[in-house]
Amino acid sequence: MAEEQQPTPAQRPPRPRTQLRQSRSLGLLLQVAGTVSAGLGTASGAVAYRSLRTWRAEQGWWAVAVELGLMLCLLAAGRWAIRQGYRHRAPVLSPLTELPEDEAVVLFLRSFADDAGLARVQRGSMRDGPWAASTETEEQQLSRAIAPFGRMVALGRPGDRLPQPGAGRHYSSDLVWQQEVLAALDRASLVLLVCGPGRQLRWEVEQIVARGRPERLVLIGVRSVEQYETFRLAMQDAFPKGLPPSAPARKDRTDTPETYIRDAVWFEADWTPHLVPLGSDDPEIEVLWLLDRNAWVETAFPLAVRPVFLRAGLALPRLPMGHTARPWAVKAAVPLLALAWGVLMAELARGRAGNIPGVLVFAAVASLLLYRTWLAGQVTTGFLKLYSGLFGTLLVPMSFLDGPLVTGPLTLPVGLGLLTGVLLLSREDVRLWRASHGAYRRPRGAGAAGAGGGASPSGKAGG
């Protein structure tokens, strides 16, 4: 099929200089107002949800309808204001040829036609509620996903009034934009190229391939299978070993969010390509422990290109490069929680013979949670934090009252001990330790496939 010829810079009249209308103070005001609006929307939704859950509307169903309407309006207004605030406060760069020499950068190349899709904000999962998703755009999530490689930089779209948040942008002229791209290509620690429609990125692809460093290139499949296939057919001859076909949709995974960024293609040193859809299985790690449905691009993209991180000697943003040692916080939290729970159950059983069977059952459950937490159990640590936080929050105020559950001089220390244990288990080093032990636990049936480095040689999704 013949493609419409795009006019070259020499054939079209010069475009007017981009004039941005940013105001950092207005951006801050919009972010504050958006946060307040989203909080009020969440509160209104919570009130309505309580009525729907119990199927009782004390103020009438018309009031529930009003609360749901307020929730939708306030959430929508809040998210819009927060996004506009991001745009007002987004950094605008000096020319890419003048970036500091000691600053590591990631060059972000794309067709300007994809800017609107990359600026989408991911929707929240219905089971988590409409307020659950991140308010950040997919491009913002992508910039954090590859942050270990450096700052993501790009050329801005001519005619923008406000830059999109994510990559730091410089607004170049038609006369020098190619020199700026070449300067950034020569120094970038990683190059991200969005697979745009047709042959619009032909020049960029040729410059990348001519430099002969496939290990620092990642292609990003966006929007649809059709767009990637159009790019693949148009650019097939530009890559030494071509490009892999799109991967078939997986029917066994129903929890994959709908995002604009869909796939990643990474290359071996001889230009052998591997296409990995976001959220794919990995023969060496259990990705489900690391994925966040409400920040899908931020968590799934690094896993899709994990071999690129490994070759560069970099750890993934949410995953150490191997098993880490048990942190001191776990060594302190587990004994502290064991002591607090022991004292609490002893208080519950003292003088109340009828409570002893229930206390013994609860003690067995608590012991199991503590033991599995000591071994970096993923789910059990969450339950231990939940119950410890709940009881600690109840016991601290009860220590100042004559409560029917537990009274005595040990109530306050037990409550504070439970809350302290929760805070210790919530530390970042504890989260990384749990992730390293949960993720690197080899899945059943992986066998020798684990040597593949994160994607199968066939280039299909994760082994």
N, C-alpha and C positions, 0 to 999 in steps of 0.2 A: 504494500500500500504506500503510495507516494505521500511524503510528508510536506507540509507547508514550510517553505523556506523562511527561516528567521532572518530579519535584516541584521547585517553586521553593524558595529559601531560606526564604520565609515559611511554606511548607506543611509543612516537615519540622522535626523537633526539632533544636535546635542540636547540632552535633557536638562531642565533647570536644576540648579543646585538644591539639594535637600535642606529644608529648613524645619528643624525640630521645634516642637512647642512643649518642652519639658519644664516642669516645676517640681523640684524636690519637696518643697513645703506642701504643695497641693497633694503630691503623692503620699506623703506621710499622713495628711488629714484623711485622704480617701481610704488608706489602709486601716486607720483607727476606726473610722465610721463603718467600714465594711465588716470589721471584726465585731463591733457592737451589734450591727444588724444581724450578722450570722448567729451570734449568741442568742439574741432575742428570738430569732426564727427557730433555733434548736429548742429553746425553752417552750415555745408555743407548740412545737411538734411533740415534745415529750408529754405535755398535758393532754393533747389530743390522743396520743398513743395509749396513755393510761386508760382513757375512756373506751377506746376501741378494744383494748385487751380484756377488760372486764365486761365489756358490752353493757356498760351502765353510764349514762350521761346525766349527771346530777343537775346540770344547768340546761339540759335539752340538747337534742342533736343539732339544732341550728348553731349552738355555741361551738360544738365540735367542728362543724363545717367552717365556721369563721376562724377557728384556731388553725385548721389545716390550710386555709387560704392565706392566713398571715404567715404561716411557716414557709410556704412556697414563695411568697412575695419577698419576705425578709431575707431568706436564703439566697434567692436570685439577685436581689439588690446588693447584698453583702459580698457575694462572690464577684459580681461585676466591679464593685468599688475596689476590692482587693486587687483584682487583675489590673485595673487602670492605675492603681497606686504603684504596682510593680513596674508598669511601663514608664511612669513619670520618673521613677528612681533607677531605671535600668542604666548601666554604665555605657557611655559613648566613648570610643577609643580614639587615640591619635592614629595616624596612618600605620598600617601593619608593617611598613618598612622601618618604623621608628619605635617599635616595642622594645622594652628593656632587654638587653642581650641575655641577662641571667634569669629571665622569666620563662618557665616551661609553658608552651601553648599547645592547644589542640585546634587544628584548623577545621572549621565546619563549613562544608560546601554543599549547596543545595540550589535547586531552581526556586526563584522567588515565588513561583506558583504554589509551592508547598508551605509557604510561611503561615498561611491561615490554618492549615491542618496541624502544623507543629505547635501553633498557639492554642490548641484546644486544651480544655481542662477536663481531666478524666472524670467520668461519672462515678458516683459511689455505688457500691453493691446494694441491691435492694434489701438483702437480709441484714445489712449494717445500717440502713437508713440513708436518706438522701444527703445527710450532712457529713457522711463518713469520708468521702474522697478528699484528696489533697486539693487545695485551691491553686496549686501551681500548675503551669502549663507543661505539656510533654517535653518541650524544649528545656524548660528549667530542670525537670527531672533528669533529662539526658545529660545536662551539664554537670549535675552532681554525680551521676553514675560514672562518668569518666574523669572525675576530679583528680584522682591520683596521677593522671598523666599531665595535668596542667590546666591552665585557664582556657576555656573554649572561646575562640574568637571567630568572627565572620565579617563579611561585608554586608552592610545594610541595604535594604531595598530602596532604590531611588524613589523619592516622593513620599516617604514615610512622614507622618506627623509625630508619631511616637514610636520608639523602637520596641520590638517585642522583647520580653525578658528571657534570659537564658544565656546565649552567647553574647559576649561583649561585641558590639558592632562599631565598625568605622564606615562612614558614608563617603565613598570615593567617587571620582568623576569617571566618565566613559573613557577618558584618555589614559588613565593610569591604573585602572583596576587590575589589569593582568599583571603588571609589575608587582602590585601588592600581593596578589595571590602567589606569585612565584617566590617572593621573599618569605612569605609565611610557610610555603611548602618546604623550603630548604631548611627551616629550623624547627618545624613542628615535630613533637614527639609522637603524635598520632594525628591521622587525617580521617575525618568522618565525611563520607559523601552520600547524600540522600539520593536514592535511585529515582530521579525525576522522569517525567514523560519524554519519550522519544530521544532525540540526539542533542538536546539542549545543553548537556554537560560534556559534550565530546571533547572540547579543548581541555577542560580540567582533567578528564580521564587520561588523555594522551600525555599530559605533563606529569601526572602521577606515575604512570607506567614507565615513562622515560627515565625516571630517577631510580628505578629498580629496587625499591624497598617495600616489598609487599607486606612484610610483617608489621608495618605501621599503618596499614590501610584497613578500614572497616567500611563496608557498604551498608546502608540502612534501607530496608524495604519498607515502604509506607503506603498508606491508603488502601490498596487493593492488590490482589494477585495480578490483575490486568496491568496495572502500572508497572509492577516489577517486570513482568514478561515483556512489555514494550521496551523497557530499558535494556533488558537482557538481549533481545533480538537486535536492537540498534547498536549495542556496544560489544557484542560477542567477539568481534574481530579485534577489538582494542586490547583485550586481556590475553596474555600469552597462552593460558589454558582455558579460556572462555569463562562462562559463568554457569552455575548449576541452575536447573529449573526450580520453580517454586515448589515448596513442600506441600503435600496434601493436608487438608485440615484434619485435625485429630478429633475423632468422635468420642473418645473415652474421657475427654476433659471438658467439663461443662462450666468450670469456674474461671475460665480465661476471660479477662475483661476485654471490651471492645476499645482498642486504642488505635491512633493513627500510625504509630510506629509498630510494625508487625514482626520484622525479621532483621537478622544481622548476617552479613557475609564476611568471614575473615579468611585470610590467605596464609598458606605455608610459604616457606622461603623460596620455593620453586613456582609460586603462583597457583598452586592447587587450591581451589576455593572450597569453602564449607559454608553452606547455608543453614542457619539455626533459627527457627521461629522462637520468639520470646516465650519463656515458660516451658521450654523443652526439657525432657529428662536429660540427665548427665550420668554417664557410667561410673563416675568417680565420687560424686557427691549427691546428697539427697536435697534437691533444690526446693522441695516444698517447705523445708524449715526456714528458708531464706526469702521466699517470695511474699510480697505484701500486695494483695489485690487492689488496695486503695492508693498505692504508689508503684504501679506496675512497671513503668518504664525504668524508674530509678533502681528497682530491685532486680528486675528480670534481664535488663540489657547487659550488665556486667557478667551475669552468669552465662549468657549466650556467647560472649566473647572471652570467656575465662582463659583460653590459651594465649590470647594477646596479652593479658595481664601477667600470666606466668612467664612468658618470654621476656617481658620487660622487668621481671623481678619485683612486681608490685602486687600487693594484697588487694583483693576486692574490697569495696567500701564497707561491706558488712560481714566479711569472712576473712579470718587470718589465713596465712598460707599453709598452715598445718595445725595439729593439735596443740593447744596452749596449756600451760600448767594451771592447776587449780588456783584461783586468785585468793589472796588473803581474806577478801570480803566473804567468800563462801566458807572458809575455815572458821571465821568468826560468827557468821550468821547461823549456820546449822546448829552448832552447840547452843547458841543463845536461844534460838527458837525451840530447841528440844527442852531446854530448862524451863522456858516460859510456858510451853504447852504442858509439861509435866506438873508444874506448880498449879496451873489452872485446873487440870483434871483431878489433881489431888484435892483441891478446894471443892470441886463439884461433888466428889465422892464422899467427903468427910461428913459423917453424921447422917448420910442419906443412903441407906442400904439399897433402896430401890433404884438409885442412879448408877450403881456399880456395873451392871451389864452394859448399859449404854456407854458409860465411860470407857469400858474395856474395848468396845468396838471402835469408838472414836480414837482411842490410843493406838490401836492397830493401824487405822487409816493414817493417822499423823506420823507414825513410825515409818510407814511405807513412803509417804511423801518426803519425809526428811532423808531417807536412805536414797531415793531416786534423785533428789535434788543434789545430794553429795556426789552422785555419779553423772551429773550434768543432764538429768532428764529434762526434756523440753516441756511437755505438758504438765508433769508433776510439779515443776518449779512454779509454773503459772498458778496452779491450784493452791500451792502452799502460800504464795504471796497473796492470793485472793482471800483465803480464809484467815490468814494471820492479820492482814490489814483490816478485815471486817471486824474480827474480835478485838483487835487492838483499839480500833476507833470506838467500839462500844464500851470497852473496859475503862478507858481513861476518864470519860465524864462520869461513869458509874462509880468511880472511886470517891467522888465527892457527894454521892447520893446513897441512900439506903436502898439499894436495888435488891430484887429478889433472887438474882442469879448468883452473884458472887459479892461478898462484902468482906472487908478485912484490910489489914495494912499492906498486904501483898498485891492488891488489885491494881494500884497505879504502877508499881514496878513491872508487873506482868504485862499490862497494856503497853507501856513504853518499850519493854523488851520485844514484844511482837512487832511494833511499828519500826523499831530500829532494825530488826532482822529484815523486814520488807525493804527498807531503804538500802541496806547493804546488798541485797539480791537484785536491786534495780540498777546497780552501777553498770557503766558501759563495759568495763573489763569482764564483768560476769556474763553479760550478754554475748560478748565475743567468744568467751570460753565455752558457753553452751552451744553457740553456733558451730564452733570448730569441731566439737565432739559429735553433735547431731548430724552435721552436713557431711563429714568425712566417713561416716559409718557406711560401709559398702552395701549397696542394695543387693537383695537376693538375685541370683542369676546373672550378675554382672560378669563374673568369671574374669577371663583375661581381657575383656573389652576395656577395662579401666586404663589401659595404656594409651587410649586414644586421645586423651587430653581435653575432653569436653565436648567433642562432637565426633560422630562416626565418620570413617573415611569416605563413605558414600555421600557425605554432605547433607544427609537428612537429619531430621530432628533428633538430637541427643541420643544416638545409639539405638 
